[in-house]
Amino acid sequence: MRTDQKIVDETNQMARIIYFNRGYVLPKGFKFYEHAVSRHPHEVQAWNTAREIQLMLTNTDADDAVDNLEE
């Protein structure tokens, strides 16, 4: 069974790939899920797209996993 942290890490990595393929680079260790409410729409879009992919492939909502980490 995957932990919430593993789900968040996987989704964050997918967001990084999406962001990179759009021509952007971020510092190593950037956490899209902490910036999903940021002002930069490309970061938000990368996280939301990765979240949708995670949901489609694994039936797991990464935002729920993030919420569980915060509790």
N, CA, C and O atoms as a CHARMM CRD file, in Angstrom:
* protein
*
  284
    1    1 MET  N      0.84200  -1.18900   0.00000 PROA 1      0.00000
    2    1 MET  CA     0.00000   0.00000   0.00000 PROA 1      0.00000
    3    1 MET  C      0.88500   1.25000   0.00000 PROA 1      0.00000
    4    1 MET  O      1.85100   1.34600   0.75700 PROA 1      0.00000
    5    2 ARG  N      0.53600   2.19200  -0.85700 PROA 2      0.00000
    6    2 ARG  CA     1.29000   3.44300  -0.92400 PROA 2      0.00000
    7    2 ARG  C      0.87300   4.37700   0.20700 PROA 2      0.00000
    8    2 ARG  O     -0.30600   4.48700   0.54200 PROA 2      0.00000
    9    3 THR  N      1.84000   5.03000   0.77100 PROA 3      0.00000
   10    3 THR  CA     1.55100   6.00000   1.83100 PROA 3      0.00000
   11    3 THR  C      1.09200   7.31500   1.20400 PROA 3      0.00000
   12    3 THR  O      1.27400   7.54600   0.00900 PROA 3      0.00000
   13    4 ASP  N      0.49700   8.16300   2.02700 PROA 4      0.00000
   14    4 ASP  CA     0.11300   9.48500   1.55300 PROA 4      0.00000
   15    4 ASP  C      1.33600  10.24600   1.04900 PROA 4      0.00000
   16    4 ASP  O      1.26500  10.94200   0.03600 PROA 4      0.00000
   17    5 GLN  N      2.44800  10.11300   1.75000 PROA 5      0.00000
   18    5 GLN  CA     3.66800  10.80300   1.33600 PROA 5      0.00000
   19    5 GLN  C      4.12300  10.32000  -0.04400 PROA 5      0.00000
   20    5 GLN  O      4.55100  11.12200  -0.87400 PROA 5      0.00000
   21    6 LYS  N      4.03100   9.02800  -0.28600 PROA 6      0.00000
   22    6 LYS  CA     4.42500   8.46000  -1.58300 PROA 6      0.00000
   23    6 LYS  C      3.52100   9.00300  -2.69600 PROA 6      0.00000
   24    6 LYS  O      4.00300   9.34200  -3.77800 PROA 6      0.00000
   25    7 ILE  N      2.23000   9.08500  -2.43400 PROA 7      0.00000
   26    7 ILE  CA     1.27500   9.60500  -3.42200 PROA 7      0.00000
   27    7 ILE  C      1.59200  11.05800  -3.74300 PROA 7      0.00000
   28    7 ILE  O      1.60200  11.45700  -4.90700 PROA 7      0.00000
   29    8 VAL  N      1.84900  11.84300  -2.71200 PROA 8      0.00000
   30    8 VAL  CA     2.17800  13.25200  -2.89700 PROA 8      0.00000
   31    8 VAL  C      3.48900  13.39100  -3.66200 PROA 8      0.00000
   32    8 VAL  O      3.58900  14.21300  -4.57300 PROA 8      0.00000
   33    9 ASP  N      4.48100  12.60600  -3.30600 PROA 9      0.00000
   34    9 ASP  CA     5.77600  12.66800  -3.99000 PROA 9      0.00000
   35    9 ASP  C      5.64500  12.29800  -5.46900 PROA 9      0.00000
   36    9 ASP  O      6.23200  12.95600  -6.32800 PROA 9      0.00000
   37   10 GLU  N      4.87800  11.25000  -5.76500 PROA 10     0.00000
   38   10 GLU  CA     4.67300  10.83300  -7.15500 PROA 10     0.00000
   39   10 GLU  C      3.96900  11.93200  -7.95200 PROA 10     0.00000
   40   10 GLU  O      4.35800  12.24200  -9.07800 PROA 10     0.00000
   41   11 THR  N      2.94700  12.50500  -7.36400 PROA 11     0.00000
   42   11 THR  CA     2.18600  13.54300  -8.05000 PROA 11     0.00000
   43   11 THR  C      3.04200  14.78700  -8.25700 PROA 11     0.00000
   44   11 THR  O      2.97000  15.43500  -9.30200 PROA 11     0.00000
   45   12 ASN  N      3.84700  15.11300  -7.26000 PROA 12     0.00000
   46   12 ASN  CA     4.74900  16.25600  -7.37700 PROA 12     0.00000
   47   12 ASN  C      5.75300  16.03100  -8.50800 PROA 12     0.00000
   48   12 ASN  O      6.06800  16.95600  -9.25700 PROA 12     0.00000
   49   13 GLN  N      6.25200  14.80700  -8.62800 PROA 13     0.00000
   50   13 GLN  CA     7.19100  14.49500  -9.70800 PROA 13     0.00000
   51   13 GLN  C      6.50800  14.60100 -11.07200 PROA 13     0.00000
   52   13 GLN  O      7.10900  15.09400 -12.02700 PROA 13     0.00000
   53   14 MET  N      5.27500  14.14900 -11.16900 PROA 14     0.00000
   54   14 MET  CA     4.54000  14.30400 -12.42400 PROA 14     0.00000
   55   14 MET  C      4.36400  15.77900 -12.75700 PROA 14     0.00000
   56   14 MET  O      4.51400  16.17400 -13.91300 PROA 14     0.00000
   57   15 ALA  N      4.05100  16.59100 -11.76000 PROA 15     0.00000
   58   15 ALA  CA     3.88300  18.03400 -11.97400 PROA 15     0.00000
   59   15 ALA  C      5.19500  18.64900 -12.46900 PROA 15     0.00000
   60   15 ALA  O      5.18800  19.51900 -13.34000 PROA 15     0.00000
   61   16 ARG  N      6.31300  18.19700 -11.91300 PROA 16     0.00000
   62   16 ARG  CA     7.62300  18.70400 -12.33300 PROA 16     0.00000
   63   16 ARG  C      7.87100  18.36300 -13.80900 PROA 16     0.00000
   64   16 ARG  O      8.37700  19.19700 -14.55900 PROA 16     0.00000
   65   17 ILE  N      7.52100  17.15800 -14.22200 PROA 17     0.00000
   66   17 ILE  CA     7.69100  16.74300 -15.62300 PROA 17     0.00000
   67   17 ILE  C      6.81000  17.59600 -16.53400 PROA 17     0.00000
   68   17 ILE  O      7.26000  18.05400 -17.58400 PROA 17     0.00000
   69   18 ILE  N      5.58100  17.80600 -16.14100 PROA 18     0.00000
   70   18 ILE  CA     4.65600  18.63700 -16.91800 PROA 18     0.00000
   71   18 ILE  C      5.21500  20.05300 -17.03800 PROA 18     0.00000
   72   18 ILE  O      5.22600  20.63300 -18.12300 PROA 18     0.00000
   73   19 TYR  N      5.67100  20.59400 -15.93500 PROA 19     0.00000
   74   19 TYR  CA     6.21300  21.95100 -15.89400 PROA 19     0.00000
   75   19 TYR  C      7.46300  22.06800 -16.76500 PROA 19     0.00000
   76   19 TYR  O      7.62200  23.03100 -17.51600 PROA 19     0.00000
   77   20 PHE  N      8.34000  21.08100 -16.65400 PROA 20     0.00000
   78   20 PHE  CA     9.57200  21.04700 -17.44800 PROA 20     0.00000
   79   20 PHE  C      9.26100  20.99000 -18.93900 PROA 20     0.00000
   80   20 PHE  O      9.90500  21.67000 -19.73700 PROA 20     0.00000
   81   21 ASN  N      8.28000  20.18300 -19.31100 PROA 21     0.00000
   82   21 ASN  CA     7.91500  20.04500 -20.72000 PROA 21     0.00000
   83   21 ASN  C      7.26200  21.30100 -21.29000 PROA 21     0.00000
   84   21 ASN  O      7.13500  21.44300 -22.50600 PROA 21     0.00000
   85   22 ARG  N      6.85900  22.18700 -20.43000 PROA 22     0.00000
   86   22 ARG  CA     6.35000  23.49200 -20.87800 PROA 22     0.00000
   87   22 ARG  C      7.48600  24.50100 -21.00300 PROA 22     0.00000
   88   22 ARG  O      7.26400  25.64700 -21.39400 PROA 22     0.00000
   89   23 GLY  N      8.71000  24.07000 -20.66800 PROA 23     0.00000
   90   23 GLY  CA     9.87000  24.93200 -20.83200 PROA 23     0.00000
   91   23 GLY  C     10.29900  25.66800 -19.57700 PROA 23     0.00000
   92   23 GLY  O     11.11700  26.58600 -19.64400 PROA 23     0.00000
   93   24 TYR  N      9.75300  25.27500 -18.43000 PROA 24     0.00000
   94   24 TYR  CA    10.07600  25.94800 -17.17500 PROA 24     0.00000
   95   24 TYR  C     10.94800  25.06600 -16.29300 PROA 24     0.00000
   96   24 TYR  O     10.91400  23.83900 -16.38600 PROA 24     0.00000
   97   25 VAL  N     11.72500  25.71200 -15.44100 PROA 25     0.00000
   98   25 VAL  CA    12.58500  24.99900 -14.51000 PROA 25     0.00000
   99   25 VAL  C     12.36600  25.59800 -13.12100 PROA 25     0.00000
  100   25 VAL  O     12.22800  26.81200 -12.96900 PROA 25     0.00000
  101   26 LEU  N     12.33700  24.74000 -12.13200 PROA 26     0.00000
  102   26 LEU  CA    12.18500  25.16600 -10.74200 PROA 26     0.00000
  103   26 LEU  C     13.32000  24.59200  -9.90600 PROA 26     0.00000
  104   26 LEU  O     13.97800  23.63900 -10.32300 PROA 26     0.00000
  105   27 PRO  N     13.55000  25.15700  -8.74200 PROA 27     0.00000
  106   27 PRO  CA    14.58800  24.61400  -7.86700 PROA 27     0.00000
  107   27 PRO  C     14.27800  23.17300  -7.46200 PROA 27     0.00000
  108   27 PRO  O     13.11800  22.78300  -7.33400 PROA 27     0.00000
  109   28 LYS  N     15.32500  22.40300  -7.26600 PROA 28     0.00000
  110   28 LYS  CA    15.15700  21.02700  -6.79300 PROA 28     0.00000
  111   28 LYS  C     14.41500  21.07100  -5.45800 PROA 28     0.00000
  112   28 LYS  O     14.68500  21.91900  -4.60700 PROA 28     0.00000
  113   29 GLY  N     13.49300  20.15600  -5.29700 PROA 29     0.00000
  114   29 GLY  CA    12.73400  20.09300  -4.05400 PROA 29     0.00000
  115   29 GLY  C     11.49200  20.96900  -4.02900 PROA 29     0.00000
  116   29 GLY  O     10.80500  21.04200  -3.01000 PROA 29     0.00000
  117   30 PHE  N     11.19900  21.63400  -5.14000 PROA 30     0.00000
  118   30 PHE  CA    10.00300  22.47600  -5.19900 PROA 30     0.00000
  119   30 PHE  C      8.77600  21.61200  -4.97800 PROA 30     0.00000
  120   30 PHE  O      8.64700  20.54200  -5.57200 PROA 30     0.00000
  121   31 LYS  N      7.88900  22.06900  -4.13600 PROA 31     0.00000
  122   31 LYS  CA     6.68100  21.30900  -3.80000 PROA 31     0.00000
  123   31 LYS  C      5.47700  22.01300  -4.40600 PROA 31     0.00000
  124   31 LYS  O      4.98900  23.01000  -3.87300 PROA 31     0.00000
  125   32 PHE  N      5.00900  21.48200  -5.52000 PROA 32     0.00000
  126   32 PHE  CA     3.86900  22.08100  -6.21200 PROA 32     0.00000
  127   32 PHE  C      2.64700  22.11500  -5.31000 PROA 32     0.00000
  128   32 PHE  O      1.86400  23.06400  -5.37000 PROA 32     0.00000
  129   33 TYR  N      2.47000  21.11100  -4.48700 PROA 33     0.00000
  130   33 TYR  CA     1.27600  21.04800  -3.64800 PROA 33     0.00000
  131   33 TYR  C      1.26900  22.14600  -2.59700 PROA 33     0.00000
  132   33 TYR  O      0.19900  22.52900  -2.12500 PROA 33     0.00000
  133   34 GLU  N      2.42500  22.65900  -2.22100 PROA 34     0.00000
  134   34 GLU  CA     2.46300  23.78700  -1.29800 PROA 34     0.00000
  135   34 GLU  C      2.21600  25.09500  -2.03100 PROA 34     0.00000
  136   34 GLU  O      1.86900  26.10700  -1.42100 PROA 34     0.00000
  137   35 HSD  N      2.39500  25.06600  -3.33100 PROA 35     0.00000
  138   35 HSD  CA     2.24900  26.27100  -4.13200 PROA 35     0.00000
  139   35 HSD  C      1.00700  26.21700  -5.00900 PROA 35     0.00000
  140   35 HSD  O      0.82000  27.06900  -5.87800 PROA 35     0.00000
  141   36 ALA  N      0.16100  25.22500  -4.78500 PROA 36     0.00000
  142   36 ALA  CA    -1.02000  25.06900  -5.63000 PROA 36     0.00000
  143   36 ALA  C     -1.98200  26.24400  -5.46800 PROA 36     0.00000
  144   36 ALA  O     -2.86700  26.44600  -6.29800 PROA 36     0.00000
  145   37 VAL  N     -1.81000  26.99800  -4.42300 PROA 37     0.00000
  146   37 VAL  CA    -2.63100  28.19500  -4.24100 PROA 37     0.00000
  147   37 VAL  C     -1.79600  29.44500  -4.52500 PROA 37     0.00000
  148   37 VAL  O     -2.17500  30.55700  -4.15700 PROA 37     0.00000
  149   38 SER  N     -0.66300  29.24500  -5.18000 PROA 38     0.00000
  150   38 SER  CA     0.23200  30.35200  -5.48800 PROA 38     0.00000
  151   38 SER  C     -0.36400  31.24700  -6.56300 PROA 38     0.00000
  152   38 SER  O     -1.43200  30.96300  -7.10600 PROA 38     0.00000
  153   39 ARG  N      0.31900  32.29500  -6.85200 PROA 39     0.00000
  154   39 ARG  CA    -0.14700  33.23200  -7.85200 PROA 39     0.00000
  155   39 ARG  C      0.25800  32.81900  -9.27100 PROA 39     0.00000
  156   39 ARG  O     -0.25100  33.38200 -10.24100 PROA 39     0.00000
  157   40 HSD  N      1.13900  31.87400  -9.40200 PROA 40     0.00000
  158   40 HSD  CA     1.62400  31.52200 -10.73800 PROA 40     0.00000
  159   40 HSD  C      0.73300  30.44500 -11.35200 PROA 40     0.00000
  160   40 HSD  O      0.71300  29.31300 -10.86900 PROA 40     0.00000
  161   41 PRO  N      0.00400  30.77900 -12.39800 PROA 41     0.00000
  162   41 PRO  CA    -0.96300  29.83600 -12.95900 PROA 41     0.00000
  163   41 PRO  C     -0.33100  28.58100 -13.55800 PROA 41     0.00000
  164   41 PRO  O     -0.97700  27.53300 -13.59000 PROA 41     0.00000
  165   42 HSD  N      0.92300  28.65900 -14.03700 PROA 42     0.00000
  166   42 HSD  CA     1.55200  27.46500 -14.61400 PROA 42     0.00000
  167   42 HSD  C      1.87100  26.42700 -13.54200 PROA 42     0.00000
  168   42 HSD  O      1.78400  25.22700 -13.80500 PROA 42     0.00000
  169   43 GLU  N      2.23300  26.86100 -12.36000 PROA 43     0.00000
  170   43 GLU  CA     2.46800  25.92700 -11.25100 PROA 43     0.00000
  171   43 GLU  C      1.16500  25.25400 -10.84900 PROA 43     0.00000
  172   43 GLU  O      1.11900  24.04500 -10.62400 PROA 43     0.00000
  173   44 VAL  N      0.12400  26.03900 -10.76300 PROA 44     0.00000
  174   44 VAL  CA    -1.19800  25.50700 -10.40100 PROA 44     0.00000
  175   44 VAL  C     -1.65700  24.50300 -11.45700 PROA 44     0.00000
  176   44 VAL  O     -2.16600  23.43300 -11.12400 PROA 44     0.00000
  177   45 GLN  N     -1.47500  24.85100 -12.72800 PROA 45     0.00000
  178   45 GLN  CA    -1.89400  23.96900 -13.81300 PROA 45     0.00000
  179   45 GLN  C     -1.11000  22.66300 -13.79400 PROA 45     0.00000
  180   45 GLN  O     -1.67800  21.59300 -14.01600 PROA 45     0.00000
  181   46 ALA  N      0.18600  22.74500 -13.53200 PROA 46     0.00000
  182   46 ALA  CA     1.00800  21.52300 -13.49800 PROA 46     0.00000
  183   46 ALA  C      0.53600  20.59700 -12.37900 PROA 46     0.00000
  184   46 ALA  O      0.40100  19.39100 -12.58800 PROA 46     0.00000
  185   47 TRP  N      0.28400  21.15000 -11.19600 PROA 47     0.00000
  186   47 TRP  CA    -0.18800  20.31800 -10.07800 PROA 47     0.00000
  187   47 TRP  C     -1.56000  19.73100 -10.40100 PROA 47     0.00000
  188   47 TRP  O     -1.78600  18.54000 -10.19000 PROA 47     0.00000
  189   48 ASN  N     -2.47700  20.55400 -10.91100 PROA 48     0.00000
  190   48 ASN  CA    -3.82500  20.05800 -11.18700 PROA 48     0.00000
  191   48 ASN  C     -3.82300  18.97800 -12.25900 PROA 48     0.00000
  192   48 ASN  O     -4.58200  18.01300 -12.16400 PROA 48     0.00000
  193   49 THR  N     -2.99300  19.12400 -13.26500 PROA 49     0.00000
  194   49 THR  CA    -2.89200  18.10700 -14.30800 PROA 49     0.00000
  195   49 THR  C     -2.32000  16.81800 -13.74300 PROA 49     0.00000
  196   49 THR  O     -2.83300  15.73400 -14.02100 PROA 49     0.00000
  197   50 ALA  N     -1.27500  16.92700 -12.96100 PROA 50     0.00000
  198   50 ALA  CA    -0.67500  15.73800 -12.33600 PROA 50     0.00000
  199   50 ALA  C     -1.67500  15.06300 -11.40700 PROA 50     0.00000
  200   50 ALA  O     -1.74900  13.83600 -11.35600 PROA 50     0.00000
  201   51 ARG  N     -2.43900  15.85800 -10.67900 PROA 51     0.00000
  202   51 ARG  CA    -3.45500  15.31300  -9.78500 PROA 51     0.00000
  203   51 ARG  C     -4.51500  14.54000 -10.57200 PROA 51     0.00000
  204   51 ARG  O     -4.93400  13.46000 -10.15500 PROA 51     0.00000
  205   52 GLU  N     -4.94300  15.08400 -11.69800 PROA 52     0.00000
  206   52 GLU  CA    -5.92900  14.40100 -12.53700 PROA 52     0.00000
  207   52 GLU  C     -5.37300  13.08900 -13.09500 PROA 52     0.00000
  208   52 GLU  O     -6.08800  12.09000 -13.16900 PROA 52     0.00000
  209   53 ILE  N     -4.10600  13.09600 -13.48200 PROA 53     0.00000
  210   53 ILE  CA    -3.47000  11.87500 -13.97600 PROA 53     0.00000
  211   53 ILE  C     -3.40000  10.83300 -12.86400 PROA 53     0.00000
  212   53 ILE  O     -3.70900   9.66400 -13.09000 PROA 53     0.00000
  213   54 GLN  N     -3.00100  11.24400 -11.68300 PROA 54     0.00000
  214   54 GLN  CA    -2.93100  10.32900 -10.53500 PROA 54     0.00000
  215   54 GLN  C     -4.31800   9.71800 -10.26600 PROA 54     0.00000
  216   54 GLN  O     -4.44300   8.51900 -10.01600 PROA 54     0.00000
  217   55 LEU  N     -5.33000  10.54800 -10.32100 PROA 55     0.00000
  218   55 LEU  CA    -6.68900  10.07600 -10.08100 PROA 55     0.00000
  219   55 LEU  C     -7.12600   9.08200 -11.15500 PROA 55     0.00000
  220   55 LEU  O     -7.73500   8.05600 -10.85300 PROA 55     0.00000
  221   56 MET  N     -6.80900   9.39500 -12.40400 PROA 56     0.00000
  222   56 MET  CA    -7.18700   8.52100 -13.50800 PROA 56     0.00000
  223   56 MET  C     -6.46900   7.16900 -13.42300 PROA 56     0.00000
  224   56 MET  O     -7.08700   6.12300 -13.62200 PROA 56     0.00000
  225   57 LEU  N     -5.17200   7.19200 -13.12900 PROA 57     0.00000
  226   57 LEU  CA    -4.38600   5.96200 -13.14500 PROA 57     0.00000
  227   57 LEU  C     -4.55500   5.11100 -11.88800 PROA 57     0.00000
  228   57 LEU  O     -4.51300   3.88300 -11.95400 PROA 57     0.00000
  229   58 THR  N     -4.74500   5.76700 -10.75100 PROA 58     0.00000
  230   58 THR  CA    -4.73500   5.00200  -9.49300 PROA 58     0.00000
  231   58 THR  C     -5.99100   5.18300  -8.63800 PROA 58     0.00000
  232   58 THR  O     -6.11500   4.60000  -7.56000 PROA 58     0.00000
  233   59 ASN  N     -6.93100   6.01200  -9.14700 PROA 59     0.00000
  234   59 ASN  CA    -8.14200   6.29700  -8.38700 PROA 59     0.00000
  235   59 ASN  C     -7.80700   6.88600  -7.00800 PROA 59     0.00000
  236   59 ASN  O     -8.48300   6.61600  -6.01500 PROA 59     0.00000
  237   60 THR  N     -6.74700   7.69500  -6.98100 PROA 60     0.00000
  238   60 THR  CA    -6.27600   8.30800  -5.74500 PROA 60     0.00000
  239   60 THR  C     -6.19400   9.81100  -5.93500 PROA 60     0.00000
  240   60 THR  O     -5.55500  10.29000  -6.87200 PROA 60     0.00000
  241   61 ASP  N     -6.84100  10.55600  -5.04700 PROA 61     0.00000
  242   61 ASP  CA    -6.80000  12.01200  -5.12000 PROA 61     0.00000
  243   61 ASP  C     -5.60700  12.52000  -4.31300 PROA 61     0.00000
  244   61 ASP  O     -5.56800  12.38100  -3.09000 PROA 61     0.00000
  245   62 ALA  N     -4.64900  13.10200  -4.99900 PROA 62     0.00000
  246   62 ALA  CA    -3.44200  13.59700  -4.33200 PROA 62     0.00000
  247   62 ALA  C     -3.73700  14.71200  -3.34600 PROA 62     0.00000
  248   62 ALA  O     -3.01700  14.86300  -2.35900 PROA 62     0.00000
  249   63 ASP  N     -4.77800  15.49700  -3.58900 PROA 63     0.00000
  250   63 ASP  CA    -5.13600  16.54900  -2.63200 PROA 63     0.00000
  251   63 ASP  C     -5.59600  15.94900  -1.30600 PROA 63     0.00000
  252   63 ASP  O     -5.33800  16.51900  -0.24500 PROA 63     0.00000
  253   64 ASP  N     -6.26700  14.81400  -1.35800 PROA 64     0.00000
  254   64 ASP  CA    -6.62200  14.13100  -0.10700 PROA 64     0.00000
  255   64 ASP  C     -5.37700  13.68200   0.63200 PROA 64     0.00000
  256   64 ASP  O     -5.30200  13.78900   1.85600 PROA 64     0.00000
  257   65 ALA  N     -4.40500  13.17900  -0.10700 PROA 65     0.00000
  258   65 ALA  CA    -3.15200  12.75000   0.51100 PROA 65     0.00000
  259   65 ALA  C     -2.43000  13.94100   1.13300 PROA 65     0.00000
  260   65 ALA  O     -1.87100  13.82200   2.22300 PROA 65     0.00000
  261   66 VAL  N     -2.43600  15.08300   0.45500 PROA 66     0.00000
  262   66 VAL  CA    -1.82200  16.29800   1.01800 PROA 66     0.00000
  263   66 VAL  C     -2.53600  16.68300   2.30800 PROA 66     0.00000
  264   66 VAL  O     -1.89300  16.99600   3.31000 PROA 66     0.00000
  265   67 ASP  N     -3.86500  16.65900   2.28100 PROA 67     0.00000
  266   67 ASP  CA    -4.63800  16.99300   3.49600 PROA 67     0.00000
  267   67 ASP  C     -4.26200  16.05500   4.64600 PROA 67     0.00000
  268   67 ASP  O     -4.13900  16.49300   5.79000 PROA 67     0.00000
  269   68 ASN  N     -4.08200  14.78100   4.34600 PROA 68     0.00000
  270   68 ASN  CA    -3.71900  13.81400   5.39000 PROA 68     0.00000
  271   68 ASN  C     -2.32900  14.10600   5.96100 PROA 68     0.00000
  272   68 ASN  O     -2.08200  13.88100   7.14500 PROA 68     0.00000
  273   69 LEU  N     -1.43000  14.60500   5.11900 PROA 69     0.00000
  274   69 LEU  CA    -0.09700  14.95500   5.61600 PROA 69     0.00000
  275   69 LEU  C     -0.14900  16.14000   6.56200 PROA 69     0.00000
  276   69 LEU  O      0.63100  16.22300   7.51100 PROA 69     0.00000
  277   70 GLU  N     -1.07000  17.05800   6.30200 PROA 70     0.00000
  278   70 GLU  CA    -1.16900  18.26100   7.10000 PROA 70     0.00000
  279   70 GLU  C     -1.83500  18.01700   8.44600 PROA 70     0.00000
  280   70 GLU  O     -1.70100  18.83300   9.35800 PROA 70     0.00000
  281   71 GLU  N     -2.54300  16.92000   8.58300 PROA 71     0.00000
  282   71 GLU  CA    -3.26200  16.64700   9.83300 PROA 71     0.00000
  283   71 GLU  C     -2.35100  16.13000  10.90600 PROA 71     0.00000
  284   71 GLU  O     -2.80100  15.85200  12.01800 PROA 71     0.00000
